[in-house]
Amino acid sequence: MKIFSKTPLAGFLQYTPVRCYEYIEQKNGLVDVLVPRFRDKFFGKFLQPHLRHKYINANLDEIGSEAWKCCDGETKATEIAKKLSEKFGEKVHPADERLNTFLNQLYKNNFINFKEKVK
């Protein structure tokens, strides 16, 4: 049984990431991604209404939060990497590689998709 149905992307820079889930921005600027407890339609439809907490909060750090906010379906990954470099400087160096790893993790776990068709 496959755990992840999607394979990692090698060259993501030409793609435009789009968020699949809603999020809450905390007062300190960090992001909590709201992931439904059940992504399956059957369980989601019948069990979700009976749960006290319908979502699991995925907490992101400051770099991940900034990248997540930029995944709006309009900003290409190259522009996101540039914004991260400008804002965080050496802390995020090398920005392209770090963003590549981050976007691959989000994509594999269905947190984001891409506006363009992925090959």
N, C-alpha and C positions, 0 to 999 in steps of 0.2 A: 504494500500500500504506500502510495506517495504521500509525503507530508505536505510538500509544496507542489502545486500544480504548475506554477510558473517558473521558468528558468531565469537566472540572473542575466541582466543586460550587460553587454561589454561596452558598447559606445552609446551612452545616454545623452550626450550633449546636444544632439540635434532634436531631442524630444521636448515636449511641453507637459510637465506633470500636472495632473488634476486630482484633487482630494476626493476620496470616496466616502469619507465620514465627516461628520460635524465635529467641531471642537469648541472648547471653552478656554478663553484666555484669562489666566489668573492676574491678580493685581501686580505681581512682580514681572509680568510679561511672558512667563512660561506658559506652555500650551498643554492641555489635557485633551487627547483625542478620545472621542466617545465611540467605542467599539461595541456593537450590539453583542449581547451574550450569546445569542443564537443567530448565526448567519444563514442557517438552513431555513428555507421557506416554511416547511412543515412545523418544525419546532418553534420558529419565530412567531408564526401565526397563532399557535395554540398555547404555548407556554409563556411567551413574552409578557402577555397582559397580566399574568399571575405572579410575576416576580416583583420583589421589592425594588431591586436595582436592575433596570433594563440594560444598562451599559456598563462596560468595564472601562475605567479610565487608564489610558496609556499616557504616562507622564513623559514629556520630552525635556531635554536640557535646553540651555539658552541657544546653542547653535542649531539644534534640531527644531526648536520652536520657530526660530527665524526662517529656516528653510521651509518648514511646514506652512507658514503664513504666505510664503511666496509661491506655493504650489496652487495657483489660482486658475490654471487653465489658460493664462495669458502670457506668463513669463517663462521663457525657455530656460533650460537647466544651465546654459552658459551664463545667462544674466544672473541667475540665482547664485552661482559660484562667485561671480564678480561682486555682488552685493555682500556676500558673506566675507570675502576678502577685505572689502572696504570697511565693514563694520568691526570685524574681529581681528584683522591683521595677522600677526604671527601665530595667534592662538589657533587658527583654523588652517594654517599652512600644512600641506598643499590642499587648497580648497577643492580642486577638481576631484582628487582621489577620495577625499572625505565625503564629498557630496555624492559621488558615484556609489560608494559603499552604503550610504544612508538611503539613497533612492532605490538601490537594489533590495535592501531589507524591506522598505515600505512596499515595493512592488510585489515581492514574493509573498508578503503577508496580506495582500489585497487592500492596503491602506490607500494606495494611489493607483491611478491608471495613467495612460498617456493619451493626449489629444490625437496624436498621429498614430497610425497603425504600427505596432511593434513587429519587427521581422523576426 
